């Protein structure tokens, strides 16, 4: 670990909503939400009423009757997000972008040119505000995890530097929800054993965490609670997986909901795999239930796949297996990811043996036909847009709550 705090985590504040207020000055200071049927993002004025991203629009209006909904200017999100990251590039080449509106930067090698990490962060914030008109919060620390927490503490529109020697004291009273990897389910489980702050987590016996969260998650959170994070910045990241998820609110766990949703998710994932010529061997699904508990299940295939229908059917089998072992009436989220990606994998052709799973074998005659249909759809979309052709009206029906442009901004490129 470095002896000085040189890692910056820069995060644009309420980015999508802030861009809307920038583009339309009449919205400044007012509670706004990007979206419609689902809240995609909310301004700080709306968050004060409890409005949050992912919330159904009806509930958001109940919490904040004066809430203003805007449809979204996705091209401006991309343009302004890129411009903000470019400001970091002006100070150091060691920049790891992790989403459209946030990035890490290590300034250890440029302090002799631009001053201390605090001074660099101050100039970055000033430039983003002056050049782009957007607020940005920055955290500075010795580790990536602590820098990210510091930027959350700095919000909105602030700067927090955590100097060596003060790190554990800084973490001690902060809620565990600020930690990377602590979602609603993990937070609830920790609360059951009386752990609500990072300091309480650090004092919890490792055996108790392992029993509660499993070995991997327990060890990871225990280490992070003591600020043990050896990860370096990755300036040339190569994705190891591609995934997509769909929040459903509360829907019945029946085929008429599951099948079109999985087909739509498979379309989003498989089209990205094909675009980069990176099929994958391992298919993973995640099913979240109404009580926020979730089950993950995966399968590793003999050959890598990138065909939409093939992926949807394999994911469907996995989801049905989850529901058979964990019967529930209501689900709130479905997700698909493909990992163990391969570079330009050579396709092994199969003999026509009449196997039961022939249509799920990439090298079979039926598998090749499926892939050919996908490539034809890809070409039509490239020329006429994504809405020009799809895999049936059920898939298009499942996609309406969240615009595809927003999904593309949120999903990382391969």
matplotlib code that plots the C-alpha trace (Angstrom):
import matplotlib.pyplot as plt

x = [0.0, 1.2, 2.4, 0.5, -3.1, -2.8, -5.8, -8.8, -12.3, -14.3, -18.1, -20.4, -23.3, -26.8, -25.4, -28.4, -30.6, -27.8, -27.4, -31.2, -31.0, -28.0, -29.8, -33.0, -32.3, -36.0, -35.5, -32.7, -33.6, -36.7, -37.3, -36.9, -36.6, -35.4, -37.7, -41.4, -42.7, -39.5, -37.3, -33.9, -32.3, -33.4, -32.1, -31.0, -34.2, -36.2, -34.0, -34.9, -38.5, -37.2, -37.3, -34.6, -33.4, -35.2, -38.4, -41.7, -42.9, -46.2, -44.6, -42.2, -45.2, -46.8, -43.6, -43.2, -46.4, -44.5, -41.9, -41.1, -40.4, -38.1, -37.5, -33.7, -31.1, -28.8, -26.4, -25.7, -25.0, -22.4, -20.8, -20.6, -19.5, -16.6, -15.7, -15.5, -13.2, -11.1, -10.3, -8.8, -6.7, -5.1, -3.5, -2.5, -2.5, -3.4, -7.2, -9.6, -13.1, -15.7, -18.9, -20.1, -20.0, -17.2, -13.5, -10.4, -7.1, -3.7, -1.8, 1.3, 3.5, 2.4, 2.4, 5.7, 3.8, 0.4, 0.8, -0.6, -3.4, -5.8, -4.7, -5.2, -8.6, -9.6, -8.5, -10.4, -13.6, -13.2, -12.6, -15.6, -17.8, -16.5, -16.1, -19.1, -21.4, -21.7, -21.0, -18.5, -17.4, -14.0, -12.5, -8.8, -7.2, -4.5, -6.9, -9.5, -12.2, -11.5, -11.4, -14.8, -16.2, -14.7, -16.3, -19.7, -19.2, -18.2, -21.5, -23.0, -20.4, -17.6, -14.0, -12.8, -9.2, -8.4, -4.8, -2.8, -3.2, -6.8, -8.3, -9.7, -11.1, -12.7, -14.3, -15.4, -18.8, -19.8, -22.7, -21.8, -24.1, -21.3, -19.0, -18.5, -20.5, -22.9, -26.4, -29.8, -29.6, -26.1, -27.0, -30.0, -28.0, -25.4, -28.0, -29.4, -26.1, -26.0, -23.5, -24.5, -21.3, -17.9, -16.3, -18.7, -17.9, -14.2, -14.7, -16.8, -15.1, -14.2, -15.9, -19.2, -18.9, -18.0, -21.0, -23.3, -22.0, -19.9, -16.1, -15.4, -17.7, -16.9, -13.2, -13.5, -15.6, -13.5, -10.4, -12.1, -13.3, -9.6, -8.8, -6.9, -7.4, -4.3, -6.0, -4.2, -5.9, -6.5, -6.1, -6.7, -9.6, -10.8, -14.2, -14.3, -18.1, -21.1, -24.4, -27.8, -30.6, -34.2, -35.9, -39.5, -41.1, -43.2, -44.3, -45.7, -43.1, -44.8, -43.7, -45.6, -43.3, -40.1, -39.8, -40.1, -37.8, -35.1, -35.4, -34.9, -31.9, -30.4, -30.8, -28.9, -26.1, -25.7, -25.7, -22.7, -20.9, -21.3, -20.3, -16.9, -16.6, -16.3, -18.6, -18.6, -18.8, -20.4, -24.0, -25.2, -28.7, -29.8, -33.3, -34.3, -37.5, -39.9, -38.3, -34.9, -33.4, -31.6, -30.4, -27.7, -27.1, -24.7, -23.7, -20.4, -20.9, -18.7, -18.5, -18.8, -22.0, -23.3, -26.6, -29.6, -32.2, -29.6, -28.7, -32.4, -33.2, -30.2, -31.0, -34.7, -33.6, -31.5, -34.3, -36.8, -34.3, -34.0, -37.8, -38.1, -35.7, -37.0, -40.7, -42.0, -45.0, -43.3, -40.0, -38.5, -35.5, -34.0, -30.4, -28.2, -24.4, -22.0, -18.4, -15.3, -15.3, -13.0, -11.2, -12.4, -13.1, -12.8, -16.1, -16.1, -18.7, -20.9, -22.0, -25.8, -26.3, -29.9, -29.0, -31.8, -29.9, -28.7, -30.3, -28.2, -24.9, -23.2, -21.6, -24.7, -26.8, -29.5, -27.0, -25.4, -28.8, -29.6, -26.4, -27.0, -30.4, -28.8, -26.2, -28.9, -30.7, -27.5, -27.0, -30.5, -30.1, -26.8, -28.5, -32.0, -31.7, -32.4, -36.1, -36.2, -36.3, -36.5, -37.2, -41.0, -43.3, -43.0, -39.3, -40.2, -42.9, -40.5, -38.2, -40.6, -40.1, -36.4, -35.2, -32.4, -30.3, -30.1, -29.3, -26.4, -24.9, -25.2, -23.8, -20.0, -18.5, -16.5]
y = [0.0, 3.5, 5.6, 8.7, 9.2, 9.5, 7.6, 9.8, 8.6, 11.2, 10.8, 13.2, 14.1, 12.8, 12.8, 12.2, 14.6, 17.2, 17.1, 17.7, 20.7, 21.9, 21.7, 23.2, 26.0, 26.1, 22.7, 23.8, 23.6, 21.5, 17.8, 15.9, 12.3, 10.9, 8.2, 7.5, 4.1, 3.5, 6.2, 5.9, 8.7, 11.4, 14.9, 15.6, 17.7, 14.6, 12.3, 14.5, 13.1, 9.5, 9.1, 6.7, 5.1, 1.9, 3.0, 2.7, 6.1, 5.8, 5.4, 8.3, 10.6, 9.5, 10.4, 13.7, 15.1, 18.0, 15.6, 16.5, 13.6, 14.1, 11.6, 11.8, 13.2, 10.2, 11.7, 14.5, 12.0, 10.3, 13.6, 15.2, 12.0, 11.6, 15.3, 15.0, 11.9, 13.8, 16.4, 13.6, 12.5, 16.0, 15.3, 11.6, 8.7, 6.3, 6.6, 3.7, 4.5, 2.3, 3.8, 6.7, 9.1, 7.9, 7.0, 6.3, 8.2, 7.7, 11.0, 9.7, 10.4, 13.9, 15.7, 17.4, 19.0, 19.8, 19.9, 17.7, 15.2, 17.6, 20.5, 18.3, 17.2, 20.9, 21.9, 19.0, 20.0, 23.6, 22.8, 20.3, 23.0, 25.8, 23.9, 21.6, 23.2, 20.0, 19.2, 16.5, 14.9, 13.5, 11.2, 10.9, 7.9, 5.3, 2.5, 2.3, 1.2, 4.0, 6.6, 5.5, 5.7, 9.1, 10.4, 9.2, 11.0, 14.1, 14.3, 16.4, 18.5, 18.1, 16.9, 14.5, 13.5, 10.7, 10.9, 7.9, 7.4, 8.6, 5.9, 3.5, 6.4, 7.8, 4.4, 3.5, 5.2, 5.0, 2.7, -0.6, 0.3, 2.5, -0.4, -2.0, -5.2, -4.5, -4.4, -4.5, -8.3, -8.2, -5.1, -6.8, -9.9, -7.9, -6.0, -9.3, -9.8, -6.1, -4.9, -1.5, 0.4, -0.4, -0.3, -2.9, -5.0, -4.7, -5.9, -8.9, -12.3, -13.6, -17.0, -15.2, -13.4, -16.5, -18.4, -15.4, -14.4, -17.3, -17.5, -15.2, -12.4, -12.6, -12.4, -9.6, -7.4, -8.1, -7.0, -3.8, -2.8, -2.6, -0.7, -3.7, -3.3, -4.2, -3.6, -1.4, 0.8, -1.0, 1.5, -1.1, -3.1, -6.1, -7.4, -10.9, -11.2, -9.5, -9.2, -7.5, -7.4, -6.3, -5.0, -6.2, -4.6, -7.4, -9.8, -13.4, -16.1, -17.5, -18.3, -15.3, -13.0, -15.0, -16.1, -12.7, -11.1, -13.7, -13.4, -9.6, -10.0, -12.6, -10.3, -7.5, -9.8, -12.0, -9.0, -7.5, -10.8, -11.1, -7.5, -8.2, -11.7, -13.0, -16.0, -17.3, -20.7, -20.0, -18.8, -17.4, -16.3, -14.4, -14.5, -11.9, -12.4, -9.9, -10.2, -9.1, -12.5, -13.8, -17.0, -17.4, -20.5, -21.2, -23.8, -24.1, -25.4, -27.5, -24.8, -21.0, -19.4, -16.1, -17.0, -15.2, -17.9, -20.5, -18.2, -17.5, -21.2, -22.1, -19.2, -20.4, -23.9, -22.4, -20.1, -23.0, -24.9, -22.0, -21.8, -25.5, -25.4, -22.1, -22.0, -18.4, -16.6, -13.3, -12.2, -8.7, -9.1, -11.4, -11.2, -13.1, -12.9, -14.8, -15.3, -17.3, -15.3, -16.4, -14.4, -15.4, -18.9, -21.6, -23.3, -27.1, -28.4, -31.3, -34.3, -34.6, -37.2, -36.2, -35.3, -34.0, -30.8, -30.2, -26.8, -25.6, -26.8, -23.9, -26.3, -28.2, -27.5, -26.0, -24.0, -22.5, -21.6, -19.8, -17.9, -17.0, -15.5, -13.5, -12.1, -11.1, -9.3, -7.5, -6.2, -4.9, -3.1, -1.6, 0.0, 0.8, 0.9, -1.5, -1.1, -2.2, -5.9, -8.1, -11.5, -11.3, -8.8, -10.3, -9.2, -5.7, -5.6, -6.4, -3.6, -0.7, 0.5, 1.5, 3.0, 0.9, 4.1, 4.2, 0.5, 1.0, 3.7, 1.6, -1.6, -1.8, -2.4, -5.6]
z = [0.0, -0.8, 2.1, 0.9, -0.3, -4.1, -5.4, -6.5, -7.0, -9.0, -9.2, -11.0, -8.7, -9.6, -13.1, -15.4, -13.4, -13.2, -17.0, -17.4, -15.0, -17.0, -20.3, -19.0, -16.4, -15.4, -13.7, -11.4, -7.7, -8.5, -7.8, -11.1, -12.2, -15.4, -16.7, -16.5, -15.6, -13.7, -12.1, -13.9, -11.9, -9.4, -8.5, -4.9, -4.5, -5.3, -3.2, -0.2, -0.6, -0.7, -4.5, -5.7, -9.0, -9.8, -8.0, -9.8, -11.2, -9.4, -6.0, -6.7, -7.4, -4.2, -2.3, -4.2, -5.8, -7.4, -9.0, -12.6, -15.0, -18.0, -20.8, -20.9, -23.3, -23.8, -26.3, -23.9, -21.1, -23.1, -24.3, -20.9, -19.2, -21.7, -21.2, -17.4, -17.6, -20.1, -17.4, -15.3, -18.3, -18.4, -15.0, -15.2, -17.6, -14.8, -15.1, -14.7, -15.8, -14.2, -15.5, -17.6, -14.7, -12.4, -12.5, -10.4, -11.0, -9.4, -9.3, -7.5, -10.5, -11.3, -7.9, -8.9, -11.8, -10.4, -6.6, -3.9, -4.5, -2.6, -4.9, -8.0, -6.9, -6.2, -9.7, -11.3, -9.5, -10.4, -14.1, -14.4, -12.9, -15.0, -18.3, -18.1, -15.6, -13.5, -9.9, -9.1, -5.8, -5.2, -2.6, -2.0, -0.2, -0.3, -1.6, -4.2, -1.8, 0.7, -2.1, -3.4, 0.2, 0.6, -2.6, -1.3, 2.0, 0.0, -1.8, -2.9, -4.7, -2.2, -1.6, 1.2, 1.6, 4.0, 5.2, 6.3, 10.0, 10.1, 7.9, 10.5, 12.5, 9.3, 8.5, 12.1, 12.3, 8.6, 7.6, 6.1, 3.1, 1.8, 1.2, -2.1, -2.3, 0.5, -1.0, 0.7, 1.4, 2.9, 4.9, 6.3, 7.2, 9.0, 10.9, 12.2, 14.1, 15.2, 12.6, 11.1, 10.9, 9.3, 12.7, 14.1, 11.0, 11.7, 15.3, 14.2, 14.4, 10.9, 11.6, 12.2, 8.9, 7.1, 8.5, 7.6, 4.2, 3.0, 2.9, -0.1, 0.8, 4.5, 4.0, 1.5, 3.7, 6.7, 4.9, 3.4, 6.9, 7.9, 4.7, 3.3, -0.5, -2.6, -6.0, -8.4, -11.1, -14.4, -17.2, -20.0, -18.7, -20.6, -19.6, -18.3, -18.6, -20.1, -18.3, -18.1, -15.6, -15.4, -12.3, -12.4, -9.4, -8.1, -10.8, -10.5, -11.1, -14.1, -17.7, -19.3, -17.2, -17.2, -20.8, -22.5, -19.9, -20.3, -24.1, -23.9, -21.5, -23.7, -26.7, -24.9, -23.8, -26.9, -29.3, -27.4, -27.4, -31.2, -31.8, -30.1, -31.4, -27.8, -27.1, -23.6, -21.9, -18.5, -18.3, -14.9, -13.9, -10.8, -9.5, -6.8, -4.9, -3.4, 0.1, -1.6, -1.1, -4.3, -5.7, -8.4, -10.6, -13.4, -15.9, -17.9, -21.5, -23.7, -26.3, -26.0, -27.2, -28.5, -30.0, -28.5, -28.5, -27.3, -24.3, -23.5, -23.4, -21.2, -18.9, -18.8, -17.6, -14.9, -13.7, -13.6, -11.5, -9.1, -8.8, -8.3, -5.4, -4.0, -4.8, -4.6, -5.9, -6.7, -8.2, -8.4, -10.7, -13.3, -14.6, -17.1, -17.5, -19.7, -18.5, -19.5, -22.7, -25.6, -28.3, -31.8, -30.7, -33.4, -33.9, -33.7, -36.1, -35.0, -36.9, -37.5, -34.9, -34.0, -30.4, -28.1, -27.4, -31.0, -31.3, -28.3, -29.9, -31.7, -34.2, -35.2, -38.2, -36.1, -34.0, -37.1, -38.4, -35.2, -35.3, -38.9, -38.0, -35.2, -37.6, -40.0, -37.3, -36.2, -39.7, -40.0, -36.6, -37.7, -40.7, -39.5, -35.7, -32.8, -33.0, -36.6, -35.8, -32.7, -31.4, -31.1, -29.6, -26.1, -26.0, -27.1, -24.5, -21.7, -22.7, -22.6, -19.0, -19.5, -22.8, -24.5, -24.7, -20.9, -20.7, -23.2, -21.0, -17.9, -19.5, -19.8, -23.1, -23.8]

ax = plt.figure().add_subplot(projection="3d")
ax.plot(x, y, z, "-o")
ax.set_aspect("equal")
plt.show()
